[in-house]
Amino acid sequence: MNREKKSVTVFSQDLCARLMLKGHRLQGMAADRRYPERNVFFFRNDALVLADIAEIAQKNK
């Protein structure tokens, strides 16, 4: 049985802000299990979100 992930997990606050500036809605936020002082952000698992993440990663190289 193949289950599709419902959300994309983002660990970077900078990447989260850039995605939100591009118009993507934040689905949720939680404390990181490994580092409780940091936050983890969740976005919808969508082709546009994944494309924008790849674009931002390419620009940061």
PDB file of N, CA, C, O and CB in Angstrom:
ATOM      1  N   MET A   1       0.848  -1.178   0.000  1.00  0.00           N
ATOM      2  CA  MET A   1       0.000   0.000   0.000  1.00  0.00           C
ATOM      3  C   MET A   1       0.895   1.244   0.000  1.00  0.00           C
ATOM      4  O   MET A   1       1.755   1.390   0.869  1.00  0.00           O
ATOM      5  CB  MET A   1      -0.966  -0.003   1.230  1.00  0.00           C
ATOM      6  N   ASN A   2       0.699   2.111  -0.944  1.00  0.00           N
ATOM      7  CA  ASN A   2       1.523   3.306  -1.090  1.00  0.00           C
ATOM      8  C   ASN A   2       0.784   4.512  -0.523  1.00  0.00           C
ATOM      9  O   ASN A   2      -0.233   4.947  -1.063  1.00  0.00           O
ATOM     10  CB  ASN A   2       1.894   3.542  -2.572  1.00  0.00           C
ATOM     11  N   ARG A   3       1.318   5.044   0.578  1.00  0.00           N
ATOM     12  CA  ARG A   3       0.698   6.218   1.185  1.00  0.00           C
ATOM     13  C   ARG A   3       1.461   7.458   0.786  1.00  0.00           C
ATOM     14  O   ARG A   3       2.691   7.483   0.821  1.00  0.00           O
ATOM     15  CB  ARG A   3       0.645   6.089   2.716  1.00  0.00           C
ATOM     16  N   GLU A   4       0.732   8.479   0.410  1.00  0.00           N
ATOM     17  CA  GLU A   4       1.348   9.743   0.021  1.00  0.00           C
ATOM     18  C   GLU A   4       1.404  10.656   1.239  1.00  0.00           C
ATOM     19  O   GLU A   4       0.436  10.768   1.991  1.00  0.00           O
ATOM     20  CB  GLU A   4       0.563  10.418  -1.146  1.00  0.00           C
ATOM     21  N   LYS A   5       2.563  11.313   1.425  1.00  0.00           N
ATOM     22  CA  LYS A   5       2.704  12.239   2.536  1.00  0.00           C
ATOM     23  C   LYS A   5       1.770  13.433   2.323  1.00  0.00           C
ATOM     24  O   LYS A   5       1.626  13.932   1.207  1.00  0.00           O
ATOM     25  CB  LYS A   5       4.176  12.706   2.680  1.00  0.00           C
ATOM     26  N   LYS A   6       1.150  13.874   3.391  1.00  0.00           N
ATOM     27  CA  LYS A   6       0.221  14.994   3.295  1.00  0.00           C
ATOM     28  C   LYS A   6       0.914  16.342   3.422  1.00  0.00           C
ATOM     29  O   LYS A   6       0.381  17.367   2.998  1.00  0.00           O
ATOM     30  CB  LYS A   6      -0.839  14.872   4.354  1.00  0.00           C
ATOM     31  N   SER A   7       2.113  16.332   4.012  1.00  0.00           N
ATOM     32  CA  SER A   7       2.795  17.609   4.194  1.00  0.00           C
ATOM     33  C   SER A   7       4.296  17.462   3.970  1.00  0.00           C
ATOM     34  O   SER A   7       4.862  16.371   4.030  1.00  0.00           O
ATOM     35  CB  SER A   7       2.522  18.165   5.594  1.00  0.00           C
ATOM     36  N   VAL A   8       4.907  18.603   3.711  1.00  0.00           N
ATOM     37  CA  VAL A   8       6.353  18.698   3.552  1.00  0.00           C
ATOM     38  C   VAL A   8       6.886  19.346   4.826  1.00  0.00           C
ATOM     39  O   VAL A   8       6.378  20.383   5.253  1.00  0.00           O
ATOM     40  CB  VAL A   8       6.757  19.524   2.256  1.00  0.00           C
ATOM     41  N   THR A   9       7.892  18.749   5.426  1.00  0.00           N
ATOM     42  CA  THR A   9       8.479  19.280   6.647  1.00  0.00           C
ATOM     43  C   THR A   9       9.644  20.190   6.297  1.00  0.00           C
ATOM     44  O   THR A   9      10.531  19.817   5.529  1.00  0.00           O
ATOM     45  CB  THR A   9       8.938  18.140   7.579  1.00  0.00           C
ATOM     46  N   VAL A  10       9.632  21.389   6.868  1.00  0.00           N
ATOM     47  CA  VAL A  10      10.693  22.372   6.638  1.00  0.00           C
ATOM     48  C   VAL A  10      11.319  22.690   7.991  1.00  0.00           C
ATOM     49  O   VAL A  10      10.622  23.060   8.935  1.00  0.00           O
ATOM     50  CB  VAL A  10      10.139  23.678   5.938  1.00  0.00           C
ATOM     51  N   PHE A  11      12.640  22.544   8.076  1.00  0.00           N
ATOM     52  CA  PHE A  11      13.345  22.780   9.332  1.00  0.00           C
ATOM     53  C   PHE A  11      13.969  24.168   9.399  1.00  0.00           C
ATOM     54  O   PHE A  11      14.406  24.592  10.468  1.00  0.00           O
ATOM     55  CB  PHE A  11      14.415  21.733   9.523  1.00  0.00           C
ATOM     56  N   SER A  12      14.018  24.878   8.285  1.00  0.00           N
ATOM     57  CA  SER A  12      14.662  26.185   8.224  1.00  0.00           C
ATOM     58  C   SER A  12      13.616  27.302   8.312  1.00  0.00           C
ATOM     59  O   SER A  12      12.656  27.328   7.541  1.00  0.00           O
ATOM     60  CB  SER A  12      15.486  26.319   6.925  1.00  0.00           C
ATOM     61  N   GLN A  13      13.812  28.209   9.250  1.00  0.00           N
ATOM     62  CA  GLN A  13      12.902  29.340   9.387  1.00  0.00           C
ATOM     63  C   GLN A  13      13.013  30.260   8.173  1.00  0.00           C
ATOM     64  O   GLN A  13      12.021  30.853   7.748  1.00  0.00           O
ATOM     65  CB  GLN A  13      13.199  30.121  10.681  1.00  0.00           C
ATOM     66  N   ASP A  14      14.225  30.379   7.614  1.00  0.00           N
ATOM     67  CA  ASP A  14      14.434  31.209   6.430  1.00  0.00           C
ATOM     68  C   ASP A  14      13.668  30.638   5.229  1.00  0.00           C
ATOM     69  O   ASP A  14      12.998  31.376   4.507  1.00  0.00           O
ATOM     70  CB  ASP A  14      15.941  31.314   6.105  1.00  0.00           C
ATOM     71  N   LEU A  15      13.772  29.336   5.025  1.00  0.00           N
ATOM     72  CA  LEU A  15      13.041  28.698   3.923  1.00  0.00           C
ATOM     73  C   LEU A  15      11.535  28.829   4.129  1.00  0.00           C
ATOM     74  O   LEU A  15      10.791  29.055   3.175  1.00  0.00           O
ATOM     75  CB  LEU A  15      13.434  27.210   3.801  1.00  0.00           C
ATOM     76  N   CYS A  16      11.094  28.688   5.357  1.00  0.00           N
ATOM     77  CA  CYS A  16       9.668  28.850   5.678  1.00  0.00           C
ATOM     78  C   CYS A  16       9.201  30.254   5.298  1.00  0.00           C
ATOM     79  O   CYS A  16       8.145  30.412   4.685  1.00  0.00           O
ATOM     80  CB  CYS A  16       9.410  28.586   7.188  1.00  0.00           C
ATOM     81  N   ALA A  17       9.978  31.266   5.658  1.00  0.00           N
ATOM     82  CA  ALA A  17       9.606  32.653   5.355  1.00  0.00           C
ATOM     83  C   ALA A  17       9.565  32.891   3.849  1.00  0.00           C
ATOM     84  O   ALA A  17       8.661  33.561   3.349  1.00  0.00           O
ATOM     85  CB  ALA A  17      10.592  33.632   6.015  1.00  0.00           C
ATOM     86  N   ARG A  18      10.546  32.341   3.120  1.00  0.00           N
ATOM     87  CA  ARG A  18      10.579  32.523   1.669  1.00  0.00           C
ATOM     88  C   ARG A  18       9.381  31.856   0.995  1.00  0.00           C
ATOM     89  O   ARG A  18       8.819  32.400   0.045  1.00  0.00           O
ATOM     90  CB  ARG A  18      11.881  31.960   1.094  1.00  0.00           C
ATOM     91  N   LEU A  19       8.991  30.686   1.483  1.00  0.00           N
ATOM     92  CA  LEU A  19       7.820  30.009   0.920  1.00  0.00           C
ATOM     93  C   LEU A  19       6.546  30.811   1.199  1.00  0.00           C
ATOM     94  O   LEU A  19       5.672  30.919   0.339  1.00  0.00           O
ATOM     95  CB  LEU A  19       7.690  28.584   1.500  1.00  0.00           C
ATOM     96  N   MET A  20       6.450  31.367   2.398  1.00  0.00           N
ATOM     97  CA  MET A  20       5.269  32.155   2.731  1.00  0.00           C
ATOM     98  C   MET A  20       5.227  33.439   1.907  1.00  0.00           C
ATOM     99  O   MET A  20       4.146  33.890   1.528  1.00  0.00           O
ATOM    100  CB  MET A  20       5.248  32.484   4.231  1.00  0.00           C
ATOM    101  N   LEU A  21       6.381  34.032   1.625  1.00  0.00           N
ATOM    102  CA  LEU A  21       6.415  35.227   0.778  1.00  0.00           C
ATOM    103  C   LEU A  21       5.988  34.905  -0.656  1.00  0.00           C
ATOM    104  O   LEU A  21       5.469  35.771  -1.359  1.00  0.00           O
ATOM    105  CB  LEU A  21       7.823  35.841   0.781  1.00  0.00           C
ATOM    106  N   LYS A  22       6.202  33.674  -1.083  1.00  0.00           N
ATOM    107  CA  LYS A  22       5.776  33.258  -2.417  1.00  0.00           C
ATOM    108  C   LYS A  22       4.280  32.907  -2.443  1.00  0.00           C
ATOM    109  O   LYS A  22       3.732  32.613  -3.505  1.00  0.00           O
ATOM    110  CB  LYS A  22       6.610  32.053  -2.886  1.00  0.00           C
ATOM    111  N   GLY A  23       3.626  32.937  -1.284  1.00  0.00           N
ATOM    112  CA  GLY A  23       2.183  32.741  -1.236  1.00  0.00           C
ATOM    113  C   GLY A  23       1.722  31.383  -0.735  1.00  0.00           C
ATOM    114  O   GLY A  23       0.527  31.091  -0.769  1.00  0.00           O
ATOM    115  N   HIS A  24       2.647  30.544  -0.270  1.00  0.00           N
ATOM    116  CA  HIS A  24       2.257  29.238   0.248  1.00  0.00           C
ATOM    117  C   HIS A  24       1.793  29.375   1.688  1.00  0.00           C
ATOM    118  O   HIS A  24       2.368  30.125   2.477  1.00  0.00           O
ATOM    119  CB  HIS A  24       3.423  28.235   0.146  1.00  0.00           C
ATOM    120  N   ARG A  25       0.738  28.633   2.015  1.00  0.00           N
ATOM    121  CA  ARG A  25       0.174  28.713   3.363  1.00  0.00           C
ATOM    122  C   ARG A  25       0.826  27.691   4.280  1.00  0.00           C
ATOM    123  O   ARG A  25       1.038  26.539   3.902  1.00  0.00           O
ATOM    124  CB  ARG A  25      -1.345  28.498   3.328  1.00  0.00           C
ATOM    125  N   LEU A  26       1.133  28.125   5.470  1.00  0.00           N
ATOM    126  CA  LEU A  26       1.696  27.264   6.492  1.00  0.00           C
ATOM    127  C   LEU A  26       0.584  26.373   7.040  1.00  0.00           C
ATOM    128  O   LEU A  26      -0.455  26.873   7.472  1.00  0.00           O
ATOM    129  CB  LEU A  26       2.362  28.098   7.627  1.00  0.00           C
ATOM    130  N   GLN A  27       0.795  25.056   7.024  1.00  0.00           N
ATOM    131  CA  GLN A  27      -0.221  24.131   7.536  1.00  0.00           C
ATOM    132  C   GLN A  27      -0.114  23.949   9.042  1.00  0.00           C
ATOM    133  O   GLN A  27      -1.115  23.764   9.734  1.00  0.00           O
ATOM    134  CB  GLN A  27      -0.100  22.781   6.847  1.00  0.00           C
ATOM    135  N   GLY A  28       1.110  24.004   9.531  1.00  0.00           N
ATOM    136  CA  GLY A  28       1.285  23.807  10.961  1.00  0.00           C
ATOM    137  C   GLY A  28       2.709  24.108  11.387  1.00  0.00           C
ATOM    138  O   GLY A  28       3.608  24.301  10.568  1.00  0.00           O
ATOM    139  N   MET A  29       2.880  24.141  12.706  1.00  0.00           N
ATOM    140  CA  MET A  29       4.184  24.418  13.283  1.00  0.00           C
ATOM    141  C   MET A  29       4.264  23.654  14.593  1.00  0.00           C
ATOM    142  O   MET A  29       3.278  23.558  15.323  1.00  0.00           O
ATOM    143  CB  MET A  29       4.414  25.957  13.495  1.00  0.00           C
ATOM    144  N   ALA A  30       5.446  23.107  14.894  1.00  0.00           N
ATOM    145  CA  ALA A  30       5.624  22.358  16.136  1.00  0.00           C
ATOM    146  C   ALA A  30       7.077  22.506  16.585  1.00  0.00           C
ATOM    147  O   ALA A  30       7.946  22.906  15.811  1.00  0.00           O
ATOM    148  CB  ALA A  30       5.244  20.848  15.950  1.00  0.00           C
ATOM    149  N   ALA A  31       7.315  22.178  17.837  1.00  0.00           N
ATOM    150  CA  ALA A  31       8.685  22.177  18.345  1.00  0.00           C
ATOM    151  C   ALA A  31       9.409  20.968  17.767  1.00  0.00           C
ATOM    152  O   ALA A  31       8.828  19.892  17.630  1.00  0.00           O
ATOM    153  CB  ALA A  31       8.714  22.155  19.912  1.00  0.00           C
ATOM    154  N   ASP A  32      10.666  21.154  17.435  1.00  0.00           N
ATOM    155  CA  ASP A  32      11.496  20.057  16.924  1.00  0.00           C
ATOM    156  C   ASP A  32      11.728  19.059  18.056  1.00  0.00           C
ATOM    157  O   ASP A  32      12.019  19.455  19.184  1.00  0.00           O
ATOM    158  CB  ASP A  32      12.863  20.591  16.357  1.00  0.00           C
ATOM    159  N   ARG A  33      11.600  17.774  17.758  1.00  0.00           N
ATOM    160  CA  ARG A  33      11.780  16.750  18.791  1.00  0.00           C
ATOM    161  C   ARG A  33      13.232  16.665  19.254  1.00  0.00           C
ATOM    162  O   ARG A  33      13.510  16.428  20.430  1.00  0.00           O
ATOM    163  CB  ARG A  33      11.323  15.391  18.270  1.00  0.00           C
ATOM    164  N   ARG A  34      14.146  16.860  18.314  1.00  0.00           N
ATOM    165  CA  ARG A  34      15.562  16.739  18.639  1.00  0.00           C
ATOM    166  C   ARG A  34      16.089  17.978  19.353  1.00  0.00           C
ATOM    167  O   ARG A  34      16.854  17.871  20.311  1.00  0.00           O
ATOM    168  CB  ARG A  34      16.366  16.489  17.378  1.00  0.00           C
ATOM    169  N   TYR A  35      15.677  19.153  18.883  1.00  0.00           N
ATOM    170  CA  TYR A  35      16.091  20.430  19.473  1.00  0.00           C
ATOM    171  C   TYR A  35      14.833  21.212  19.846  1.00  0.00           C
ATOM    172  O   TYR A  35      14.325  21.972  19.021  1.00  0.00           O
ATOM    173  CB  TYR A  35      16.999  21.254  18.481  1.00  0.00           C
ATOM    174  N   PRO A  36      14.320  21.047  21.058  1.00  0.00           N
ATOM    175  CA  PRO A  36      13.038  21.662  21.448  1.00  0.00           C
ATOM    176  C   PRO A  36      12.994  23.181  21.348  1.00  0.00           C
ATOM    177  O   PRO A  36      11.910  23.761  21.282  1.00  0.00           O
ATOM    178  CB  PRO A  36      12.716  21.275  22.843  1.00  0.00           C
ATOM    179  N   GLU A  37      14.165  23.839  21.334  1.00  0.00           N
ATOM    180  CA  GLU A  37      14.159  25.306  21.240  1.00  0.00           C
ATOM    181  C   GLU A  37      13.929  25.772  19.806  1.00  0.00           C
ATOM    182  O   GLU A  37      13.721  26.963  19.572  1.00  0.00           O
ATOM    183  CB  GLU A  37      15.479  25.880  21.766  1.00  0.00           C
ATOM    184  N   ARG A  38      13.964  24.850  18.842  1.00  0.00           N
ATOM    185  CA  ARG A  38      13.733  25.184  17.434  1.00  0.00           C
ATOM    186  C   ARG A  38      12.335  24.747  17.002  1.00  0.00           C
ATOM    187  O   ARG A  38      11.700  23.915  17.650  1.00  0.00           O
ATOM    188  CB  ARG A  38      14.799  24.521  16.537  1.00  0.00           C
ATOM    189  N   ASN A  39      11.873  25.320  15.904  1.00  0.00           N
ATOM    190  CA  ASN A  39      10.551  24.984  15.376  1.00  0.00           C
ATOM    191  C   ASN A  39      10.664  24.228  14.065  1.00  0.00           C
ATOM    192  O   ASN A  39      11.656  24.345  13.346  1.00  0.00           O
ATOM    193  CB  ASN A  39       9.714  26.245  15.181  1.00  0.00           C
ATOM    194  N   VAL A  40       9.636  23.456  13.769  1.00  0.00           N
ATOM    195  CA  VAL A  40       9.507  22.722  12.517  1.00  0.00           C
ATOM    196  C   VAL A  40       8.230  23.232  11.854  1.00  0.00           C
ATOM    197  O   VAL A  40       7.223  23.452  12.527  1.00  0.00           O
ATOM    198  CB  VAL A  40       9.468  21.147  12.748  1.00  0.00           C
ATOM    199  N   PHE A  41       8.271  23.419  10.532  1.00  0.00           N
ATOM    200  CA  PHE A  41       7.148  23.994   9.806  1.00  0.00           C
ATOM    201  C   PHE A  41       6.623  22.981   8.787  1.00  0.00           C
ATOM    202  O   PHE A  41       7.393  22.210   8.215  1.00  0.00           O
ATOM    203  CB  PHE A  41       7.565  25.313   9.105  1.00  0.00           C
ATOM    204  N   PHE A  42       5.325  22.990   8.569  1.00  0.00           N
ATOM    205  CA  PHE A  42       4.696  22.049   7.656  1.00  0.00           C
ATOM    206  C   PHE A  42       3.929  22.794   6.567  1.00  0.00           C
ATOM    207  O   PHE A  42       3.156  23.712   6.840  1.00  0.00           O
ATOM    208  CB  PHE A  42       3.759  21.103   8.420  1.00  0.00           C
ATOM    209  N   PHE A  43       4.167  22.370   5.319  1.00  0.00           N
ATOM    210  CA  PHE A  43       3.466  22.905   4.157  1.00  0.00           C
ATOM    211  C   PHE A  43       2.802  21.757   3.415  1.00  0.00           C
ATOM    212  O   PHE A  43       3.211  20.604   3.549  1.00  0.00           O
ATOM    213  CB  PHE A  43       4.436  23.683   3.222  1.00  0.00           C
ATOM    214  N   ARG A  44       1.794  22.067   2.644  1.00  0.00           N
ATOM    215  CA  ARG A  44       1.085  21.062   1.859  1.00  0.00           C
ATOM    216  C   ARG A  44       2.033  20.392   0.867  1.00  0.00           C
ATOM    217  O   ARG A  44       2.842  21.062   0.225  1.00  0.00           O
ATOM    218  CB  ARG A  44      -0.105  21.697   1.116  1.00  0.00           C
ATOM    219  N   ASN A  45       1.933  19.086   0.747  1.00  0.00           N
ATOM    220  CA  ASN A  45       2.747  18.328  -0.198  1.00  0.00           C
ATOM    221  C   ASN A  45       2.176  18.551  -1.597  1.00  0.00           C
ATOM    222  O   ASN A  45       1.314  17.804  -2.061  1.00  0.00           O
ATOM    223  CB  ASN A  45       2.777  16.798   0.167  1.00  0.00           C
ATOM    224  N   ASP A  46       2.668  19.581  -2.245  1.00  0.00           N
ATOM    225  CA  ASP A  46       2.159  20.022  -3.531  1.00  0.00           C
ATOM    226  C   ASP A  46       3.333  20.212  -4.485  1.00  0.00           C
ATOM    227  O   ASP A  46       4.433  20.558  -4.056  1.00  0.00           O
ATOM    228  CB  ASP A  46       1.337  21.333  -3.388  1.00  0.00           C
ATOM    229  N   ALA A  47       3.106  19.991  -5.751  1.00  0.00           N
ATOM    230  CA  ALA A  47       4.176  20.143  -6.745  1.00  0.00           C
ATOM    231  C   ALA A  47       4.721  21.571  -6.765  1.00  0.00           C
ATOM    232  O   ALA A  47       5.917  21.767  -6.982  1.00  0.00           O
ATOM    233  CB  ALA A  47       3.664  19.760  -8.141  1.00  0.00           C
ATOM    234  N   LEU A  48       3.867  22.564  -6.544  1.00  0.00           N
ATOM    235  CA  LEU A  48       4.324  23.962  -6.539  1.00  0.00           C
ATOM    236  C   LEU A  48       5.234  24.256  -5.351  1.00  0.00           C
ATOM    237  O   LEU A  48       6.226  24.971  -5.488  1.00  0.00           O
ATOM    238  CB  LEU A  48       3.125  24.911  -6.517  1.00  0.00           C
ATOM    239  N   VAL A  49       4.902  23.712  -4.198  1.00  0.00           N
ATOM    240  CA  VAL A  49       5.740  23.904  -3.016  1.00  0.00           C
ATOM    241  C   VAL A  49       7.103  23.252  -3.236  1.00  0.00           C
ATOM    242  O   VAL A  49       8.139  23.855  -2.956  1.00  0.00           O
ATOM    243  CB  VAL A  49       5.055  23.319  -1.755  1.00  0.00           C
ATOM    244  N   LEU A  50       7.095  22.031  -3.735  1.00  0.00           N
ATOM    245  CA  LEU A  50       8.349  21.318  -3.982  1.00  0.00           C
ATOM    246  C   LEU A  50       9.187  22.026  -5.045  1.00  0.00           C
ATOM    247  O   LEU A  50      10.412  22.068  -4.935  1.00  0.00           O
ATOM    248  CB  LEU A  50       8.065  19.874  -4.412  1.00  0.00           C
ATOM    249  N   ALA A  51       8.546  22.579  -6.066  1.00  0.00           N
ATOM    250  CA  ALA A  51       9.270  23.310  -7.108  1.00  0.00           C
ATOM    251  C   ALA A  51       9.889  24.582  -6.539  1.00  0.00           C
ATOM    252  O   ALA A  51      11.025  24.921  -6.872  1.00  0.00           O
ATOM    253  CB  ALA A  51       8.331  23.655  -8.281  1.00  0.00           C
ATOM    254  N   ASP A  52       9.155  25.285  -5.685  1.00  0.00           N
ATOM    255  CA  ASP A  52       9.698  26.504  -5.084  1.00  0.00           C
ATOM    256  C   ASP A  52      10.837  26.195  -4.116  1.00  0.00           C
ATOM    257  O   ASP A  52      11.791  26.967  -4.024  1.00  0.00           O
ATOM    258  CB  ASP A  52       8.593  27.272  -4.359  1.00  0.00           C
ATOM    259  N   ILE A  53      10.752  25.087  -3.399  1.00  0.00           N
ATOM    260  CA  ILE A  53      11.850  24.685  -2.519  1.00  0.00           C
ATOM    261  C   ILE A  53      13.097  24.403  -3.351  1.00  0.00           C
ATOM    262  O   ILE A  53      14.196  24.822  -2.987  1.00  0.00           O
ATOM    263  CB  ILE A  53      11.461  23.436  -1.681  1.00  0.00           C
ATOM    264  N   ALA A  54      12.931  23.700  -4.458  1.00  0.00           N
ATOM    265  CA  ALA A  54      14.071  23.406  -5.343  1.00  0.00           C
ATOM    266  C   ALA A  54      14.649  24.689  -5.928  1.00  0.00           C
ATOM    267  O   ALA A  54      15.867  24.830  -6.042  1.00  0.00           O
ATOM    268  CB  ALA A  54      13.644  22.455  -6.482  1.00  0.00           C
ATOM    269  N   GLU A  55      13.774  25.627  -6.300  1.00  0.00           N
ATOM    270  CA  GLU A  55      14.229  26.905  -6.863  1.00  0.00           C
ATOM    271  C   GLU A  55      15.024  27.704  -5.831  1.00  0.00           C
ATOM    272  O   GLU A  55      16.069  28.269  -6.153  1.00  0.00           O
ATOM    273  CB  GLU A  55      13.028  27.733  -7.361  1.00  0.00           C
ATOM    274  N   ILE A  56      14.534  27.750  -4.601  1.00  0.00           N
ATOM    275  CA  ILE A  56      15.227  28.485  -3.550  1.00  0.00           C
ATOM    276  C   ILE A  56      16.564  27.817  -3.237  1.00  0.00           C
ATOM    277  O   ILE A  56      17.562  28.505  -3.024  1.00  0.00           O
ATOM    278  CB  ILE A  56      14.353  28.571  -2.279  1.00  0.00           C
ATOM    279  N   ALA A  57      16.596  26.494  -3.208  1.00  0.00           N
ATOM    280  CA  ALA A  57      17.846  25.778  -2.952  1.00  0.00           C
ATOM    281  C   ALA A  57      18.852  26.033  -4.057  1.00  0.00           C
ATOM    282  O   ALA A  57      20.047  26.161  -3.791  1.00  0.00           O
ATOM    283  CB  ALA A  57      17.590  24.278  -2.815  1.00  0.00           C
ATOM    284  N   GLN A  58      18.382  26.108  -5.292  1.00  0.00           N
ATOM    285  CA  GLN A  58      19.270  26.365  -6.424  1.00  0.00           C
ATOM    286  C   GLN A  58      19.871  27.778  -6.353  1.00  0.00           C
ATOM    287  O   GLN A  58      21.041  27.977  -6.683  1.00  0.00           O
ATOM    288  CB  GLN A  58      18.507  26.180  -7.745  1.00  0.00           C
ATOM    289  N   LYS A  59      19.070  28.742  -5.926  1.00  0.00           N
ATOM    290  CA  LYS A  59      19.552  30.125  -5.807  1.00  0.00           C
ATOM    291  C   LYS A  59      20.575  30.282  -4.697  1.00  0.00           C
ATOM    292  O   LYS A  59      21.452  31.143  -4.775  1.00  0.00           O
ATOM    293  CB  LYS A  59      18.388  31.066  -5.559  1.00  0.00           C
ATOM    294  N   ASN A  60      20.467  29.446  -3.651  1.00  0.00           N
ATOM    295  CA  ASN A  60      21.375  29.553  -2.501  1.00  0.00           C
ATOM    296  C   ASN A  60      22.702  28.859  -2.712  1.00  0.00           C
ATOM    297  O   ASN A  60      23.569  28.933  -1.841  1.00  0.00           O
ATOM    298  CB  ASN A  60      20.722  28.988  -1.285  1.00  0.00           C
ATOM    299  N   LYS A  61      22.895  28.188  -3.834  1.00  0.00           N
ATOM    300  CA  LYS A  61      24.162  27.490  -4.078  1.00  0.00           C
ATOM    301  C   LYS A  61      25.266  28.455  -4.395  1.00  0.00           C
ATOM    302  O   LYS A  61      26.401  28.040  -4.628  1.00  0.00           O
ATOM    303  CB  LYS A  61      24.018  26.496  -5.207  1.00  0.00           C
TER     304      LYS A  61
END
